[in-house]
Every structure is written in structure tokens, then in C-alpha cells.
Amino acid sequence: QVQLVESGGGAVQAGGSLRLSCAASGFTFRVNAMAWYRQAPGKQREEVAFITNDIKTRYLDSVKGRFTISRDNAKNTVYLQMNSLKPEDTAVYYCNGSRPGRNYWGQGTQVTVSS
């Protein structure tokens, strides 16, 4: 069955870095666009970063220049490198895979940034 398993979350001080990983299985990873979303308490889930199967990317304005999304099709894994973290980046981060007619989600990983 389809699985997206996130890892790499944790607690960090403002200005620190984390690298999230999402290992995918059960679907053809290389043909799917992949994305990272986040949801903070009391807020709607928002798209943070997106990468197409031909490596086009887009970012939430508030993370541009600080976060980088990448993918390794040989490892069926998508990454989110997060630098210069801010307290407002605190949220549960979710991995997403999509193509027309399909939408897959991971279980989420907590990122907490303290000031």
C-alpha cells in the first residue's frame, strides 16, 4: 500500500536548521509531484514547498531563501532543508505526493522552534 514516512522533525532554537525526509513506497514516485505542507495549531494547512517530477520548485513566500526542497528518485525520497528557522515555522509538517487523480499524505512530523 501507499506509504509516506516523514522523519527529521524535532525541537530547535531560532536560527537553527533541520532536514526533513520523506520516504515513499507503494506508488511510482518519479512521476509524482511532491510537496511539504505544514499545519500550526488553530491554522489551516498550507503548502510550504513543491517540486515537480522535472524538478521545478515553488515556495511559500515566508520560507523563500531559507527552505529548499529536493528529491532523489533513486531513493524514492523527498527532502526539505530548513535553515534560519523561526518560531513561526513551528508546525506539524506533512509530506504529500500527487498526480492527476491521486493524492497521498504522510502522518506528519513535529517541528518546534523556540525563541
WOVENDA-V785126 format. One record per helix or strand of 2 or more residues. SS is the DSSP state (A for helix, B for strand). FROM is the first residue (numbers start at 1). TO is the last residue. If there is no record, write none. Layout:
BEGIN
ss: [SS,SS]
from: [FROM,FROM]
to: [TO,TO]
END
This chain:
BEGIN
ss: [B,B,B,A,B,B,B,A,B,B,A,B,B,B]
from: [3,10,18,29,33,46,57,61,67,77,87,91,102,109]
to: [7,13,25,31,39,51,59,63,72,82,89,99,105,114]
END
